[in-house]
């Protein structure tokens, strides 16, 4: 799992990195950034599986980062971490479909549970995708005498061949 932590306070970033690295639940690759602009620049190319971000930061705030990262398809899982217990922030976070919203100071157990949940979700999706890998249509050729098929059956077969992927 590739994870990014974004906060303008280096002490918080270092503390979160330490909490995550000391835990036994994940062997995540952790990238850090100190504002939304820095984060987007570092996400180019590889993206991230999870972004944990503060809301209030100079340059680009965390909610704008969530919005842009989703638009650019850099990441689709987010945890908002903030010292502000404001309803409007929570409402926007819900609108952007973030995975969770935590208040500072961070509860270590709660943070690690969220990360573990996201990691399990990612692993499940990876396994599901592997099971769904479709063979090449040429490898699945079967011989059908279309002249013996009804018009509806011909339409079904034609649809399957055209829309297989």
C-alpha positions as CSV (number, residue, x, y, z in Angstrom):
1,X,0.0,0.0,0.0
2,X,1.2,3.5,-0.9
3,X,0.2,6.1,1.6
4,X,0.6,9.9,1.8
5,X,0.5,12.1,4.9
6,X,-0.1,15.8,4.3
7,X,0.1,18.4,7.0
8,X,1.9,21.7,7.3
9,X,3.1,20.8,10.8
10,X,6.3,18.7,10.5
11,X,5.9,17.4,14.1
12,X,2.5,16.0,13.2
13,X,3.8,14.4,10.0
14,X,6.8,12.8,11.8
15,X,4.5,11.6,14.6
16,X,2.0,10.0,12.2
17,X,4.9,8.3,10.2
18,X,6.3,7.0,13.5
19,X,2.9,5.6,14.7
20,X,2.3,3.9,11.4
21,X,5.8,2.5,11.0
22,X,5.9,1.1,14.6
23,X,2.6,-0.7,14.1
24,X,2.4,-4.3,13.0
25,X,-0.7,-3.8,10.8
26,X,0.9,-2.4,7.7
27,X,4.1,-2.3,5.7
28,X,3.0,0.8,3.8
29,X,5.3,2.9,1.7
30,X,4.8,6.4,3.3
31,X,5.2,9.6,1.4
32,X,5.0,13.0,3.1
33,X,4.0,16.5,1.9
34,X,3.5,19.8,3.7
35,X,0.6,21.3,1.7
36,X,-1.8,20.4,-1.1
37,X,0.4,21.7,-3.9
38,X,3.4,19.7,-2.7
39,X,1.2,16.6,-2.4
40,X,-0.2,16.9,-5.9
41,X,3.3,17.3,-7.3
42,X,4.5,14.2,-5.4
43,X,1.4,12.2,-6.5
44,X,2.1,12.6,-10.2
45,X,2.9,9.3,-11.8
46,X,2.3,6.8,-9.1
47,X,-0.6,8.3,-7.0
48,X,-1.4,6.8,-3.6
49,X,-3.8,4.2,-2.2
50,X,-4.6,6.4,0.8
51,X,-4.1,10.1,1.7
52,X,-4.3,11.3,5.3
53,X,-4.5,15.1,5.1
54,X,-5.0,18.1,7.4
55,X,-7.6,20.6,6.3
56,X,-6.1,24.0,7.1
57,X,-2.8,24.4,5.2
58,X,-1.2,27.2,3.3
59,X,-1.4,27.2,-0.5
60,X,-4.0,24.5,-0.9
61,X,-6.1,23.2,1.9
62,X,-6.9,19.5,2.5
63,X,-10.4,19.6,1.1
64,X,-9.2,21.1,-2.2
65,X,-6.5,18.5,-2.3
66,X,-9.1,15.7,-2.0
67,X,-11.1,17.3,-4.8
68,X,-8.2,17.7,-7.1
69,X,-6.6,14.3,-6.3
70,X,-10.0,12.6,-7.2
71,X,-10.3,14.6,-10.4
72,X,-6.8,13.7,-11.5
73,X,-7.4,10.1,-10.4
74,X,-4.3,10.2,-8.1
75,X,-6.2,8.7,-5.2
76,X,-9.7,7.8,-4.1
77,X,-9.3,7.1,-0.4
78,X,-8.9,9.9,2.1
79,X,-8.8,10.5,5.8
80,X,-9.2,14.0,7.0
81,X,-7.2,14.9,10.1
82,X,-8.0,18.3,11.6
83,X,-7.9,20.3,14.8
84,X,-11.1,22.1,13.8
85,X,-14.4,20.6,14.9
86,X,-16.4,22.6,12.4
87,X,-19.6,21.3,10.8
88,X,-18.9,22.9,7.4
89,X,-15.6,21.0,7.1
90,X,-17.3,17.7,8.0
91,X,-20.1,18.4,5.5
92,X,-17.6,19.1,2.7
93,X,-15.6,16.0,3.6
94,X,-18.8,13.9,3.3
95,X,-19.6,15.6,0.0
96,X,-16.1,14.5,-1.3
97,X,-16.8,11.0,0.1
98,X,-13.7,10.8,2.3
99,X,-13.2,7.5,4.2
100,X,-13.0,9.1,7.6
101,X,-12.7,12.3,9.6
102,X,-10.4,12.4,12.6
103,X,-9.9,15.2,15.1
104,X,-6.5,16.1,16.5
105,X,-4.9,15.0,18.8
106,X,-5.1,11.6,17.0
107,X,-6.2,8.5,18.7
108,X,-3.5,6.0,17.6
109,X,-5.8,3.0,17.8
110,X,-8.5,4.7,15.8
111,X,-6.0,5.8,13.1
112,X,-4.5,2.3,12.8
113,X,-7.9,0.7,12.6
114,X,-8.8,3.0,9.7
115,X,-5.5,2.2,7.9
116,X,-6.0,-1.5,8.5
117,X,-9.6,-1.3,7.1
118,X,-8.4,0.5,4.0
119,X,-5.6,-2.0,3.5
120,X,-8.0,-4.9,3.8
121,X,-10.3,-3.1,1.3
122,X,-7.4,-2.7,-1.2
123,X,-6.3,-6.4,-0.8
124,X,-9.9,-7.5,-1.3
125,X,-10.2,-5.4,-4.5
126,X,-6.9,-6.7,-5.8
127,X,-8.1,-10.3,-5.3
128,X,-11.4,-9.6,-6.9
129,X,-9.8,-8.0,-9.9
130,X,-7.5,-11.1,-10.3
131,X,-10.5,-13.3,-10.2
132,X,-12.3,-11.2,-12.8
133,X,-9.4,-11.1,-15.3
134,X,-11.0,-12.2,-18.5
135,X,-9.3,-14.4,-21.0
136,X,-8.8,-13.1,-24.6
137,X,-12.0,-13.7,-26.6
138,X,-10.1,-15.6,-29.2
139,X,-9.1,-18.2,-26.6
140,X,-12.8,-18.7,-25.8
141,X,-14.1,-19.4,-29.3
142,X,-16.8,-21.9,-29.5
143,X,-18.4,-23.0,-32.7
144,X,-22.0,-22.1,-33.0
145,X,-24.2,-22.8,-36.1
146,X,-25.9,-19.4,-36.2
147,X,-28.3,-20.7,-38.8
148,X,-29.8,-23.0,-36.2
149,X,-30.2,-20.1,-33.7
150,X,-33.3,-18.0,-33.2
151,X,-33.1,-14.3,-34.0
152,X,-33.0,-13.5,-30.3
153,X,-30.2,-15.9,-29.7
154,X,-28.2,-14.4,-32.6
155,X,-28.6,-11.0,-31.0
156,X,-27.4,-12.2,-27.7
157,X,-24.3,-13.9,-29.2
158,X,-23.6,-10.7,-31.3
159,X,-23.9,-8.6,-28.1
160,X,-21.6,-10.8,-26.1
161,X,-18.9,-10.8,-28.9
162,X,-19.1,-7.0,-29.2
163,X,-19.2,-6.2,-25.5
164,X,-17.1,-8.9,-24.0
165,X,-14.6,-6.6,-22.3
